[in-house]
Amino acid sequence: MLFYLVLRSGLWRSLLELEKVRYFFGWTPRLYLSSGRPLWRSVPWVAAMVSPRRAREIHAWLEYRVKLFDGKAG
């Protein structure tokens, strides 16, 4: 469900930038997170794949994180 929402909204285009991928998986020297862990660990993957409501919430969160990373929100 989450992948469908990411594809439908076009968010995948901005998620494919190498720097964002490295940040998401925690492959950067600094994570810029208060919890000090990579973003992929913050996503409840089973709920994102099964629940449409939860997938929409996670999609909105990912969209917000991308805007923060690009400096468009904050």
C-alpha positions as CSV (number, residue, x, y, z in Angstrom):
1,M,0.0,0.0,0.0
2,L,2.8,2.5,0.9
3,F,4.6,1.8,-2.3
4,Y,1.4,2.4,-4.3
5,L,1.0,5.8,-2.6
6,V,4.6,6.8,-3.2
7,L,4.3,5.8,-6.9
8,R,1.0,7.5,-7.4
9,S,2.0,10.8,-5.8
10,G,5.3,11.0,-7.7
11,L,7.3,11.2,-4.4
12,W,9.5,8.4,-5.7
13,R,11.3,10.9,-8.0
14,S,12.7,12.9,-5.1
15,L,13.3,9.8,-3.0
16,L,15.7,8.4,-5.7
17,E,18.4,11.0,-5.1
18,L,21.5,9.3,-3.8
19,E,22.0,11.6,-0.9
20,K,18.4,11.0,0.4
21,V,18.8,7.2,-0.1
22,R,22.0,7.2,2.0
23,Y,20.3,9.3,4.7
24,F,17.2,7.0,4.8
25,F,19.4,3.9,5.3
26,G,21.8,5.6,7.7
27,W,24.8,5.4,5.5
28,T,25.7,9.1,6.2
29,P,28.2,10.1,8.9
30,R,25.5,12.2,10.6
31,L,21.9,11.1,10.8
32,Y,20.4,14.5,11.9
33,L,17.9,12.7,14.0
34,S,17.3,13.2,17.7
35,S,17.1,9.4,18.3
36,G,20.3,8.8,16.3
37,R,18.9,6.0,14.2
38,P,18.2,5.7,10.5
39,L,14.8,6.6,9.1
40,W,14.0,3.2,7.8
41,R,13.8,1.9,11.4
42,S,11.1,4.5,12.2
43,V,8.7,3.0,9.7
44,P,6.4,0.2,10.8
45,W,6.7,-1.8,7.6
46,V,4.0,-4.4,8.2
47,A,1.4,-1.7,9.0
48,A,2.6,0.3,5.9
49,M,2.0,-2.7,3.7
50,V,-1.4,-3.8,5.1
51,S,-3.3,-0.8,6.5
52,P,-4.4,1.9,3.9
53,R,-4.9,4.4,6.7
54,R,-1.4,3.8,8.2
55,A,0.1,3.8,4.7
56,R,-1.4,7.3,4.1
57,E,0.0,8.5,7.4
58,I,3.5,7.2,6.7
59,H,3.4,8.7,3.2
60,A,2.5,12.1,4.6
61,W,5.4,11.7,7.0
62,L,7.9,10.7,4.3
63,E,6.7,13.6,2.1
64,Y,7.3,16.0,5.0
65,R,10.8,14.5,5.6
66,V,11.7,15.0,1.9
67,K,10.6,18.6,2.1
68,L,12.7,19.1,5.2
69,F,15.7,17.6,3.6
70,D,15.2,19.8,0.5
71,G,14.7,22.9,2.7
72,K,11.2,23.5,1.5
73,A,9.6,23.0,5.0
74,G,10.7,23.6,8.5
